[in-house]
C-alpha cells in the first residue's frame, strides 16, 4: 500500500524498556490488549504510570531525601517524615507531568505505584505517551470478584467451643491467633454490624489497643510499626464514624474510577458498607472473630471463626454491585480504584492483603496490579490472590507473578444429601434444604422434557424462569442442569411450576454448592448425569428419592480441587513459574455476608477461589502473629513446602501442580517447615529481566527464570540437560537428605545431603535434569523432597521437554553463501527442518527530516499479514543515529477501515534504530507507527517490513533434511542460499511440528 503520512495522536501503549532504580520501577509491553482502543484514543479514564520508584521501593538519590525502601525483614513506614517528603516529591512530579499535558489528576498513587488516574482525551493520551518520564498509559479496566465442618477445623486450627486441639492452642489460644497483625481486604466493602467484626468502642487514649488520633485510627502493631488509617463518614450511605471498633480498625472506599465509567451506584452504598456480601465473606474468613453462631435462612449451622481471629481488619472497598436479574450482573471493580485501594492499604500499614479479584487468564506478569503488588511485597506485605474460577481447563489461571501467593480452591466436608433411584443408583451431593435424616420420594422428570409451549428446550434444561410447564411439573421432582442462570433461580422456577423438589446436576465437573433453594434440592456432580438422565428419560413412571444425609456408605473424598478452580500452566512471559502456588478450602464456605444499616447481620455459603484466598491471607496473619518480621517469601515458602496432595473424586491422590500448586495448605506444620526458600525484590528483578528478555532495570543482571529461588521448580522450555540452583535456609538443625522424581526424566540433586548446625544457616544445591523417555511438547511433573527425621520439605517440579534446542537466530552475508547451524535435539530419529523465506526487507516509509525538532509527530503504514506467515519483522533505521530518537509501535487492527487494535508491540529505546519481531503472527492487518521523537539535525530514516512465508527468494535450503538426530547429542545442518540481490533478507527454520524456530538473517552489500 502507498505511504500515508499522519501527524496525529499516539496510541496508548506500555513502555517496552526504560532505565530506573534496580528494584523499583519497571514496565513491559503485554502481548495482548483486552480492550481494543482506536488509533485516535477515545476520551475516558486512564492510568498514567511514571518511571521513578514509588515510596515502597525508592532506593535514594533524590537530593535531601533518604532511601524509603525498608530493609530486609522490615516493613515500610509510610508515615515517617522522610517518607512524607518523598511522597510530596512524587506528587509534585506527577502534577508537573499532568500539567504539561493539560491534565487534572483524579486520583494519585505514591506508595506502591508512582502515577495517577485521569480523564484524558486523544491529544492528552498522545502527549503523555510521548513523555519520557511516563512508563505507560493504561486504559482503566474492569476486574471481577472471583466468587459440614468449619474450614478452620478442617485446617487443623482448632475445634469445639474453645477452639482447642490445634494450631490456635500452639500460638497461645484464639486470643493470640494473629494478634498485633492487620489484614487488609480489597473487595466489595464490609458489614460492620456482623458479630464476626464485633469489637469494643475505640477510645482516644494511646495504648496497646487501637486509639483515635484526630480523624485517624492508630494501632501499634507487633512488628513495632504503626497502622494509621483515616476514618470516613457517609451517613446518607449507611456509614458513620462510630462503626469502627477495636476489631474493624479501617474501612475506606474508592469509587472515582467506577464513577468515571458511568456506574450507577443506586444498587450499592457509596461508602465502605458492603452491598454485595463478597467483601464481608472474605474479610470474616481471613480474620473474623472466634466462635460466632451462624444461621442461614433461619437454620443454625453452629459456630464459625476467621483463620486469624485475633487479627485486626481493614476493609478497602473498590468493587460495587449493580442490578442483578439472576441471569447477568452489572458489577464493577475499576482497575484505577483497585490500585488506589492497594496503594492506600500499604500506606496505612497493613501486614497482609487479600485480593479475591480477577481479570481472567493472565497474559503477563506485569499487569498494573502486579506492579503494585511487587512494591507491596518489597515493602514487607504478604499478598494472597485468587487463582480464578475458569477451570478445569489448562492455562486459565490468573495472577502469574512470583511475589504473591496464588490460591486454588478445594473442598472440605460439607452438608450432604443423597439422590436415590429404584434401579440402585445413588449419588451424594450438597444439600441444606432436604431436612437432615428425612426423605422425600416422588415422580421425577428432566426439565428439558417438560418445557412450556414456546420455551426453548435449552433454556428449559437450565430451568430458566417461565420455561417449565406446570401441567407436567406439578407434584414432581425436577432434574435441572447447572449453568448460565443463578442456581437458586432454577429451584424458584421449579416451585413456580408446582414442583416439589429438584436435583441440580453439573454438566461439567464443578463445585457442589449449599444454596438455600425454594424446594428441597440435592446438588450432584457431572459424573452422575448420564446415568441419572438415562433412567429418568427412559423409564415410565420414573421416581426418585431425596435423602437429607449421605447414605451411600461412601465418604466423599476431601480435599478435591474444585472443578471451577483455574489451572496452570501460566503462559505469561514464559512458563517457568508454577501456578497456582497452593490450594485451600474454597467450596461451600460459611461466613459473613452483607446487610443494610438497619438490617440484621447475615451469613451465607459461598464457593470460589475468592473464598480460598482469604484462608491463605489468614494463615499469613497467623504466621506474622508469631513471627512479626517474617518476609512474604518466608510465609509463602512455609505454606508450599508443608502442603500435602489433594485427592481425586475416587479418593486417589492428585499430584497435578497446575491444579493444586504445591498442594493443600497444612498449618499444623508450617511454623517449622525445616527449610525455607527465600527471595526478595532483587531476585524478582533479575527474574523479570530473564523472563522478559529485556534490560528493564539499571544494575540488574538477568537470570534464568527457572533459577528464581522459589519453593517450586519450573522449566518451561527443556531442550536438553539443564541444571537449576536453589538456596535453602534452615529453621532447625539437622541433616536433610534429598529425593527427587519426575516421570520420564533423570533427576540428580547435588549435594544430596545438607547438614545444618543451627537454624538460620543457608546452603545451596543444584538439581540437574536429563531426559529419559519423557515425551516432547508435553509437561511432566514430580517432586523434590528434603527429609530430616519426621520433617519433609516438598517442592513441586514441572518440566516441558521440547523438540530441539536451537539458536534463536543466525547471520550470513553475500549473494550466495551458507551457514552451519548446531542444535541439540530433544529426540532421536529424523527431524524435519521446515524452511521459510528468504523474504526481503521492504521499505514501507522513506523518511527525511529537515529541521531539528522535539516530537516531530507520527507516520503510519498499513501491512497485510497472510496465513502461514512464520515471522514478521518491522524496523526503523536512521542513517545517522547521533542526536536522533525514533520509536516504533505495531498494532494488529480490525481492518483497513477500522483502526481499533487487538494487540500492540512497542520498541521505544533512546536510539534511532528500533525493531519489532513477531513469530507466527495472527493473520490480519498491522498498522506500523513510526514516531520521530526528537532530532537535532537533518537526517533520513526508513521503516521496513519483512514477511517470511514458505518459498521466497534465494532458494534457502537446509541440508540434510530431514536431519538424523540423537537425543541430547549436538548435531549440525547447513543452510545455503544463492541468487540474491543487494539488500537484507530474513528466513526461518522450524523444527518438526514444534514451535522452536531459528531466524536467519542475510545481508548482501
N, C-alpha and C positions, 0 to 999 in steps of 0.2 A: 504494500500500500504506500501511497505517497506520504511525504512528510507533512505533519501538521504542527505548527508552532502555536503554543498556547502559553501566555503569561498569566497564570491563574493560581488559584489557591492550592496548597499542598494537601495531600490526603493524610488523615490521621494514621500514624504508624507507630511502631515501637522502635527505639534505637537499637541497632544491632550491636554496636560497640560504643564504649566510652572509657575514659580513664577516671578513676576515683580512688578513694581510700580502700585499702586492701581487704577490709572485712565489712564494708558497709554497703554503699550504694551499688546497684548493679541493674542490668537490663538486657533483654534479648528478644528477638522477634519470634513470636509464636508462629507455628506453621499454618494455623488456621485461625480465621476470624469468624466468630459465630454469627455476628450480625453484620450483613453487608452494609457498607456505607458508601454513598455516592462519591464520585471523584470530587465534586464540589460538596464538601462535607456538610451534612444538614445541621441546621441550628439545633441546639439541645444541650443537655448536661454532659460534661466531660470531666475526666480526672486527669490532672496535669501533674506529672511526677518530675521533680528536679533531680539533678545528679549528685549534689552534695549529700553527705551522710546525714541521716536523721539522728536524733538525740541518742537512741539506743546503741548506735554503733559508731559514733563520732570519735575518731582517734586523736583529735587535736590538730593544730595547725593554724587555726584562726587566731589572730593576734588578740591576746588578753583573755582567751577562753581555753581553759584546760580540757583535757580529754573527759568525755562523759560516759564512754563505754565502760560498763562495770568490769572489774577484774574477775578472773575465773572463780566460780563458786559464789559470786556476789550478785545481788540484784540491782537493777537500775534505781537510782534515786532521782526521780524526775522533779523533785521539789527543792533541790539544793540551789543555792544562789548561783553557782556556776552553770547548772543545768538550765535555770531560767534565763541566764544570759545567752546561752546558745539557742534556746527556743526563740528568744527575741531576735537574735541574728537571723534565724531561718525565716521568721515571719517577715522581717524586713526584706530579705532576699526574695521571698515569694511575692510580696507586694510590688517589688521593683519589676520582676518578670511580668506579673499581671498588668501593671500599669503600662509597661512598654507595649503590650498588645491591646491596650484599651479594655481590659477585663476586670470585673469586680469579683473576687473570690466569694463563693458561698460558704464553703467550709474549708478550713486549713488543717493540715496534718504536720506534726513536727516530731513525734515520738518514734513511731515505727515506720513512718513514711515521711519524706520531705516533699510536700506538694499541696495541691488544693483542688477542689472541685468548683466548677463554674459553668454558667450558661455561656456557650460560645457560638458565634456564627462562623460561616465558612472562612472568612478572612482571618478571624482570630485563631481558628484551628491552624491555618497555614502559618501565621506569624509565630505561634508558639512552637509548632513543629520544627521550624527552621532556627529556633533559638538554641544555641549551643549549650546553654545551661539546662535545657529541658531534656530529660531522659526519654519521655514518651507521653503521648496524649491518647488516653483511653476513653472510648465511649462508655458511659455509665451502663452497666448491665444489670440483669436480674438474677439473683440466686434464689434457691428454694430450701426451706426446712426439709431435711431428709427423714421424713416422718416414719393350787399351785403352792410353790414355796416362794417366799420373797427372794429377789435376786441377791440381796445381801447375805441371806442364809446359804444360797447356792454357792456363793463365792467363798464361803467359809469365814465370813467376818464375825458371825455370832448368831445366836438363836434364842428364843424364849423371851419372856418379859424383860429380862435384864440384859439381853444381847450378849450372853456369855458363851464360853466354849470355843472361841475362835480368835481371829486377829485382833478384834477390839480389846479383848482381855489382855493380849500381849502388849498393847500400847498403853495400858492403864485404864481401860474401860471406855464406854461410849462418850464420857465427858472429856476425854483426852484425844479422841479419834479425829485428827485434823485440827486440833486446837492451835490457834495462832496463825492460821492459813486462810487466805481469801481466794475463793473460787469465783472467777468472772465468767458470766454466761452471756454470750452474744446470741440473741434469739428473738422471740416474739414478746418479751416482757415477763412480768411476774404477777401472781395473785397474792398480795401481801397478807390477806386475811387467812390464808390456808395455814392450819396448825403446823405443817411441815416447815413454815418460815416464822413461827412464833418466836418472840424474844421479849426482853424487858425494854422499858422505855429508856431511850438514850438520854443521858444527863450531860450537863455542861462541864463536868469536872474531869480533869486529866487523870488517867489511871490505867489499870490493866484493861478495863472494859472500853468499848468504843465511846467516844465523847463528842459533843458538838463544839465546834470552834467556828463561830460566825456562821456562814452559810454552808459549812462543810462538816462531814463526819470524819473523825480521825481515829485510827486504830493502830496501836503498836503491835507489830507482827513478831512472830517467834524468831525470825531471822535478824531482828534488830532494826529493820527498816520500818517505814510508816506507810500505811494506806490512808489516803486522803481523797474523799470524793464529795462532789457538790450535791447538796440536797436540792431537789427541784419540786415545784408545785404546779399543778394544772387542775385546779379544783373543779372546773367545769368538765374535766375529762377523767374524773374519778381518782384523782391523786392529790394528797395533801402531805405536808412535810412530817406530820405525826405518824405516817405509815412506816417510816423507818424504825428499826429497833436493833437490839444488840445481836440479832441473827442476820437480818436483812440490812446491811450497812451501806449498801449502794444500790441505786436504781435510777437510770437515766434513759433518755430516748433520743433517737437520731432519725429524722424524717425529712431532711432537706432534699435528698435525692428522690425519695418517693413522691414528694410534693412536686418537684420539678418534672417528674414523669406524668403528672396529672392524676395521681392516685386519689381515689375517693375514700377519705378516712371515716366516713359516716358509719362504717361497719365495724370499726375498731376504736380504740382510745388513743388520742394523740397525747400520750403520756406513757410512763413506764408500765401502766397496768396492761396485763396480758388479755388480749381479746380473742385468743385462739386456743390456748392451752399447751401448746408445744413448748414454750419457754418455761412455764411453771413446771412442766413434767421433767424437762432436762435438768433444771436447777434443783428440784427436790430429789431427783435420782442421784445427782452428784453429791449434794451436801444438805439434804433435808434433815430435820430433827429426827431423833430416835423415837421409835415406838409410838407412832401416831395411828390411831384407829382409822381405817379407811373403808368407806362403803360406796357402792355404785348402784344407782337406781334403787336405793333402799335396802340393798343386800350387803351385809357386812362381810369383809374379806380379811379380817384380822388386822394386824398392825404392820405398817411399813416404815422404812427408815432410809435415809440417804447413806451413801457409801462412807462419807466422812461427816458424821453427824455433828461434830464439834466445830467444823469449819464455818467461817462466815461466807455469806453470799453477796455478790454484787451483780446486778442484772443490767445488761446493756441492750435495750430494745432497738432493733434495726429492721425488724420484719413486721409486716402488717397484714391482717386478714381482710379480704374483700368479700363480696357476695358469693354465696355458695348455693348452687341449685341442686346439690347432691350428684351432679354429673361433672361439672367443672368448677374450679375455683379461680378467683381473680385475686391472688395474694401477691405480695411483693416484698423482696429483700433487695433494695437498690445497693449496688456494689459500693457506691460512694458512702452510703450510710453504714454499711458493714465495716468499711475501712475506718470511718470515724469512730465507730464503737470499739474496734480493736485498738486503735491509737489511744483512745481515752482510757481504756481499761489498763493498758500498760502504764500510762501516765499516772493513773490513780494508785497503782501499786499492787495489782492482783498478782498472785503467785501461780495461778492456774487459769487457763482459758478453755472453756468448752465451746466448740464451734460445730454444731449439728446442722450445717448449711452446706449445700452442694450446688454445683453448676454443670453436672454431667461428667462424662468420661474425660479425664484430664488429658489435655493435649500438650501441656508444658509444665515444667516445674517452677515456672515464674509467672503465674497469674498474679495480678496485683495483691491479692490477699496472701499469696505465697511469699512475696517480698516483705509484706508487713509481718508475717509470722517468722520469717528469717530473723528480722531485727528483734521481735519479741523474744524468741528463743535465745538470741545472743544476749539479751538483757536479763536472762535467767528465768523466763516464764515457761512453764510446761504447758504445751498445747495439745489437746486431744481433738480430733476431727473425725467426722463420719465418712465411711468409705462410699456411701451412696446406696440407693435401693433399685438399681437397674440390673441385678443379677437374674438368672445364674450365668449369663453369657460371659465369655472372656473379654478382657480389656475394657470393662465397663466401670472400673473404679475411679473415683475422684481423689484429689489430694495426693499428688505423686511425690512431693518433696520429702527429703530425708530428715529435716529438722523438727518435724512434729510427728505425732503418733496417730496413724490412720487405723480406724477400728471397724472391723466387720461385726455382723450381728449373728448371735447364736441363740439357741433355745434353752429354756430351763423347764423343769417340771411345772405344769400348769393345770388349771381346772379342765377336766375332760368329760366327754360323753362318748357314747358308742352308737353306731348305726348297725342294726341287725336286720338281716333278710331271712325269709323262711328257708332259703336254699343253703344256709350255713355261713353266708357272707357276714363278716364282722369287721368293722373299721373304727378305731378310736380316733377322736378328733377333739378340738377345742369346744368347750361349751360352758356357759354360765347361766343359760336360760332354760335348760331342762333341769327341774329340781333334783337335787342330789339324792341318789338312791331310788328315784321314781322312774317309771317307764310310761311311754305312750305309744300305742300301736294304731295304725290306720292305713287306708289305701294310699298309694304313692304314685305320683306322676312326674314326668320330666317336663319342665316349663316350656320347652320348645314345642312340645306336643299339645299344649293346652293354650295356645296363643289366641287372643281375642281376634275376631274377624278384622282384617285390615292391618293388624300389627305385623311388623317384620319378624320373621322367625328368629333371626339372630338376636334381636332385641328382647324377644320373649325368653330366649335361652338364658339371657342375663337378668331376667326379671326386672326389666325397666318398668317404671311407673306407667300404669294404664295399658300394659301389654297382655295381661292374663285374663282368660275368660272365666268369670265367676261360675258359670254353669258347669264348667269342667274342673274347677278347683275347689269348690265348696266342700269342706269336710275332709280334705286330703292333705297329706304331707307332700311338699313340692321340692323337687331337686332343682336347684338354681346354680348355674355356672358363675364362678367368680370372674370379675373383670369389668373394666370401663366405669360403671357406676358404683356408688358407695355400697359397701356390704350391707349396711343397715337399711338402705333403700330397698334392697331385694326382699327382705322379710316384711317391710312395710307394704310392698305390693302383694305379697302372699296373703297377708292379713286382710288387705283391702278386697281381695278377690274371694275371701271366705276360707282360705287355707288354715289348717290347724298347726302345721309345723313345717320346718324347712331343713333340708340337707344342703348345705353350701359346699360345693366341691371345687377345688382348684383345677384349672385347665392345664397349667404347667406347675412344676414344683414351686412352692411358695410358703409363706408363713401361715400358721393356723392362729386365728385371732379370736380373742374372747370379747366379742362385741355384745352389747345388750340389744337383742333383736326383738321385733314386735311379736314374734311367735317362737315357741321353743325350737332351738336350732343347734345342730352339731355341724361343725366346720371340719371337713376331712380333706386329705391331700390328693394330688393328681394321680398317684399310683393306684387309687381305688376307683377311679372314674369309669374306666372301661367296663369293669365287672359290674359296677352299680347300674350303669345305663343299659348294659346287656340284659340284666334281669328286669329292670323297670319297664323298658320299652318292648320287651318280647314276651312278657308274662301276663296273661289275662288275670285280672283281679289282683294285681301285684300289691303287696302290703310291705310296710317297713315298721320297725320299732326303734324309737329313740330312748336311750337309757342315760340317766343322769350320773354316769360314772364310767370309768374304763373297766369293762367287764370282759375284755378279750383274753385276759390271762397273760398278756404281754405288756411289759413295762415299756413305755415309749422312750427310746434311747435319747439321752441328752449328754452333752450339748451338741446339737447339729447346727452347722452353718445354715442360716435361713436361705431359702431359695431366692428371696429378693435381694440378698446381700450382694453388692457389687464385687466383681472379681478382678484380679490382675491377669496377666502381667501388665505393667504400665508401659505404654509405648510413648511416653512423654520424654523427649530428649534422651532417647536410649532406653534400655530395659535392664539396667544394672542394679536397680534398687527394687527389692521385693516389696510389693504392697498387696494387700493391707499388712500392717505390722503385727497386729494381734486381733483376736476376736473376744467378744464379751457379750453378756446377756442383752438381747435386743428384741425379743419376741414376747408379747403379752406382758409387758412391764406395767405394774400398777404404781401410780404416783399422782402428784397433784395435777389438776387442770385449772381452768380459769373460772372466774366469777365476777359479776359486776360489783360495784361498791356497796350495794345494799343487799346483795345475794349471799346465800350460804356458800362456804367453800365446797369444792367438788374434787372428785378423784376419778381416774379413768385408766383403762388398759390401753397402751399404745405399743405398736411394733415398728421397728425400723432401725437402721444404723444410727438414726438420731437418738435412739434410746440406749444403744450400746456405747456410744462415745462418752456420755456423761458418767457411765460406770468407770471408765478409764480415767476421766478427769477427777473423779472422786478418789480413785486409787492414787493418783498423783498427789492429791491433797493429803491423803492419809500418810503417804511416804514422807512428804515435806513436814508434816507434823512431828515426825520423829527425827528427821534429818533436814533441818531448815535450809542448809547450804547446798543441798543436792542439786546438780545441774539437770536440765531437761534430758540430756543424753543418758545420765545415770539412771533416771527413773525409767526411761524407755528401755534401756538395756536390761534392767532388772525384771521388767514385765515380760520381755521377749524370751529371755533365756530360761525362765522358770515356767513358761507356758507348757501346756500339755495338749495332745491331739484331741480334736473333736471326733465325732462319730458320724457314720452314715445312717440312713434310715433303718438298715438291717442290724445296726449295732456294731458293725465292724469299724475299725479305726479309719479315720480320714487323715491323710498326710499332705493334702494339697496346699502348698504355701500361698498359692494365688487365691484361695478361698479363705483359709483360716489365719494366714500370716504365719507367725512363729507358733501359733496355737492359741488355745483358750487361756486367758489370764488366770493365775493362781496366786492370790495374795497371801496364802498361807506360807509361801516360800520366798516371796520377792524381797523381803527385808534382808535376807542373807543369800544372795544369788551365787556366791562363790567367786565369780569373775564378772567384771564389768567391761563393756566395750564403750569407751568414752570418746567423744568428738565434740568439736565446737565450731565457731564461726570461721576460723581459718581453714579448718578441714572442709567445711561446706563450700567455701570459696574456691578451694583447689579442685574439689569435685565438680563444681559448676564449670570451671574453665575446661576441664577434661570432657565433661558431658556435652557441652555446647560447642566445643572446638573453637572457642573464641577467646581473645585476650580481653577478658571482662574487667579484671582488677589490676591495679598497679601493684607490682611487687609480689605477685602470687604466681607460683608455678603450677601448671595444670598437672593433675594426677589421673591415672586410670580410674574411672568411676567405680570399678569393682574393688578398688583399694580403699574406698571410704570406710572408716573404722566402725561399721555398723555391726549389730548382733545378728546379721544375716549376710549371706554371700550370694551375689547375683552376677552371672556372666552372661550378658545379653547377646553377645556375639562370640562364639567359641570356634575358631577355625582350626585350632590345634593346641598343643600343650600351653598351659598358662598357669602362672603362679600368682596368687594374691597374698597380701600381707595383712595381718591383724595384730593389734596390741591389746592385751588384757591387763586389768588392774584387779588385784585380789581383794576380796572382802574378808578373807580368812587365811590363816597359814595352812600349808599342806602341799601335797604333790598331786597334780592333776594329770590324768592320762587321757589322750585323745583317741577317739574312734570316729571314722567318717565313712559314709557310704552314699553313693549316688548311682543308681542303676545305669549300666552301660558305660560308666566312667571308672577309670583308675584314679584314686584319690590318695595323696600322701601328705601327711602333716609332719612338719619338721620345725623344731623338735617335737616329738610325740609325747614328751612329758615336760611339765613345767613345775618347778618347786618354788614355793614362796615361803619365806621365813616369817612374814608378818603381813597383816592387812595393809593395803596401800602400796605394796610393791607392784611394779609393772614389768611385763615381759612381752616380747614379740614372737610371732611364729609365722610360718608360711603354710599355705595349702596349695598343693600342685595338682593339676588336673591333666590327664591324658585320656583320650577316647578309647574305649574298648569296643563294644558293639552298639553303642547308642546311635539311634537314627539321626540323620541330619535334618535340619529345618524343623525340629521338634524338641520341646522342652523336656528335660529330665531333672528330677528333683530328689533331694535326700536331706541328710542332716549331718552336722558336725557336733559331737558331744564330748565335752571335757568332764571327767569324773574323778572325784576325790571322796572316798568313803561313801556317804549317802548323798553327797551333793552332786547334782548333774547340771551342767551348763550347756544348753542345747541351742543350736543355731540352724535355721533352715538354709538349704543350698538350692539354687536353681541355675541350670546351665543350658544354653541353647547352641548346640553344635551346628555349624554352617558348612556349606559345600566346600568352600575354599577360603584361605587367607590369601588375599591378593593385593598388590599395591593399588592405592586409590587412584593414582594417575602415573603415567609415564610420558616422556617427552622425546621427540625426534625432530630431525630437520632435513631439508633437502627435497627436491622434486621427486627423488627416488631414494629409498632407503629402507632400513629395517631396525627393529629394536628387539632385544632378548628380554623376556618378561619371566621373572621367577615367581612361582606361587607355592603355597603349602596346602595341598588338598586335604579335605576332611573325610575322604572316602577312597576306596580302591576300585579301579575299573577304568572305563573310557569316559572322559569328561568332555561333553560338547562345549565348544567355545563359540558363543553366539556373537557374531561381529556385526556392528552397525557403523555406518559412516564410510568414508570421511565426509564431513559437512564443512563447508567454508564459512568463515565468519563474515557475514554480510553487513555492510554499512546501512544502518537504519537512519541515522541522523549525522549530517556533516556540519558541525557547528563551528562558527567563528565569532569570537568576542573581540570587540574593537576598543573598548574603553574600560578601564578598571572600575569595578563596582562591587558593592556588598549586596548579596542576594539579588542576582540578576534574573531570577524567575525560573520557569519550568518549561520544558519542551516534552511533548508526548508523541509516541508512535504505537500503533496497534499491530500485533503479530498474531497470526493464527497458528496454533499448535495442533497437529493432526494425531489421530490414534496411531499407536505404535512408535511414537517418538521415545527413544531411550534416554535422551538428555537434551536439555535446552540451556544454553548459556547466554546471558545478556551482560554486556560490559560497557563501561565508559573508559575512554583512554584519551589523555591530553598529550599534545605534542610537547608541552612544556609544563612540568609539574611545579615549578617554583612559583609560589605566590598564588596558586590556583587551587580551588577546592570544589569538586563535583560530588554529588550524591545521587545514588541510583535506587529507585523503588520499582518493583514489578508487581502488578496486580492481575489476578485472574478475574476477569469481568464477566458479566452475564451475557452480553452480546455486543456487537459493534455499535449498536444504538442505545444500549442500556449499560452505562458505565458504573453501575454498582459492582462491588467486588466481593468474592468469596474468600480469597486468600491474598496475602501480600508478603513480600520479602523485601528487605532493605539492606543495602550496603552503603554505609554513611560514615566512613572514616574521615580523617582530616586531610587525606591526599586527593589527588585528582583522578586516580585510577580506581575504579570500583567494578565489582562483578557479582552477579547472582547466578548460581548454577542449580538447576532443578533436575533431579533424577526421575525418570519415568513420569513426566508431568501429566496431569489430567488434561485430556484434550479440551480445547476451547480457545477463547480469545484472551490474550495477555496484553495489558497496557504497560508500556515502558515509559517511566517518568525520569527524565534527566533534569536534575536541579543544579544549575550553576550557582553555587552558594556564594562564592566570592572569588575575585582575582584582582591582581594589581597591575597587569599589563596585558596588551592584546595577546591572544593565543587561540589556537584551533584545537578542536576535540572531536571525537567520534563516539557514537553509540552503535554497537554492533550486536548481532544475534547469530547463533549457530544452533540449528535444529538437527540433531543426529537421529537418522532413521536407517533401517536396513537398506543396503545399497550405497548410494552416494558416489563420490568421485575418488579417484586414486587407487581403485582396486585393492582396498585394505583387506589383507588376508592373514589368517592365523595358521601356523604350521608347527606340528601336525594338528589336525582337527578331525576327529576328536583326539584329545590328549590322553595317552595312557598314564594313569596316576596310581600311586600307592599312598594310602592314608598316612599323613604326618611326615611324608618324605618330600622334601623340596624338589621341584622339577621346573624345567623351562620350556617355553614355546617361543616362536618367533613371529613378530608382527612385521609385515612388509607392505610397501605401497610404491606406486610409480605414477608418472604422467601428471604430476601436479603443477599448476601454475603458481606464480608468486602470490603469497598470501598466508593466512593462518587457517588451520583446519582442526576439527575435533572428531574423534571416533569413540566407540565404546565396545568393550568386550564383557559380555555377561556369561557367568559360569553355570552351565547346565540350566536347571529350572529355578535356580536360586535368585536372590536379589543382590548378590555380590557382583560388583562391576569394577572394571578398571577403565578410567578415562584416558584416551590417547590424544596428545596434542602434537601437531606437526607444524613447524614454521618453514616456509620457503622464502628465502631472501629475494 
